[in-house]
Amino acid sequence: MLERHFKDAGIEFRGAHAFRRGFAMSYLAAGGQENDLKKLGGWSSYQMVSRYAKGNAGERAVKAHKAHSPGDRLNTG
């Protein structure tokens, strides 16, 4: 099914594992929570969630810092 949908969309299919990894990383990058990802991914432990979360942890940390940095919210005027 995935191969067919990817082909119809004109996207190279790199396997179910790559699809799940891409979903997990995109979900977390968009602000999704690891607890919810574990449930949505059907994992019984946090092992895979943790592995995927490490993949873009730096980018997510920079994004969170920009959104929540106290220095950026100071009244300078």
C-alpha positions as CSV (number, residue, x, y, z in Angstrom):
1,M,0.0,0.0,0.0
2,L,2.7,2.5,0.9
3,E,4.7,1.7,-2.2
4,R,1.6,2.3,-4.4
5,H,0.9,5.7,-2.7
6,F,4.4,6.8,-2.9
7,K,4.5,5.9,-6.6
8,D,1.3,7.7,-7.3
9,A,2.7,10.8,-5.6
10,G,5.9,10.5,-7.6
11,I,8.1,10.0,-4.5
12,E,10.7,7.4,-4.1
13,F,9.7,4.8,-1.5
14,R,12.6,3.9,0.8
15,G,10.8,1.3,3.0
16,A,8.4,1.2,5.9
17,H,11.1,2.0,8.4
18,A,12.1,5.2,6.6
19,F,8.5,6.1,6.4
20,R,8.0,5.6,10.2
21,R,11.2,7.5,11.0
22,G,10.1,10.4,8.8
23,F,6.7,10.5,10.4
24,A,8.2,10.5,13.9
25,M,10.7,13.2,13.2
26,S,8.2,15.4,11.4
27,Y,5.7,14.9,14.2
28,L,8.2,15.9,16.9
29,A,9.5,18.9,14.8
30,A,6.0,20.2,14.5
31,G,5.7,20.2,18.3
32,G,4.2,16.8,18.9
33,Q,4.8,15.2,22.3
34,E,6.8,12.0,22.7
35,N,4.1,10.4,24.8
36,D,1.6,10.9,22.0
37,L,4.1,9.7,19.4
38,K,4.6,6.5,21.3
39,K,0.8,5.8,21.3
40,L,0.4,6.8,17.6
41,G,3.4,4.7,16.5
42,G,2.1,1.7,18.4
43,W,5.4,1.3,20.3
44,S,5.2,-0.5,23.7
45,S,8.3,1.2,25.0
46,Y,10.1,4.5,24.5
47,Q,13.2,2.9,22.9
48,M,12.2,3.8,19.2
49,V,10.7,7.1,20.2
50,S,14.0,8.0,21.9
51,R,16.0,6.9,18.9
52,Y,13.9,9.0,16.5
53,A,13.8,12.0,18.9
54,K,17.6,12.1,18.9
55,G,17.6,12.6,15.1
56,N,16.4,16.2,15.2
57,A,16.8,17.0,18.9
58,G,19.2,19.9,18.2
59,E,16.9,21.6,15.7
60,R,13.9,21.2,18.0
61,A,16.0,22.7,20.9
62,V,16.9,25.7,18.8
63,K,13.3,26.2,17.8
64,A,12.1,25.9,21.4
65,H,14.7,28.3,22.6
66,K,13.6,30.9,20.0
67,A,10.0,30.5,21.1
68,H,10.6,30.5,24.9
69,S,13.8,32.4,25.5
70,P,13.3,34.9,28.4
71,G,15.8,37.3,26.8
72,D,13.7,37.6,23.7
73,R,10.7,38.6,25.7
74,L,12.3,41.5,27.7
75,N,10.9,44.9,27.2
76,T,13.7,46.9,25.7
77,G,11.8,50.1,25.0
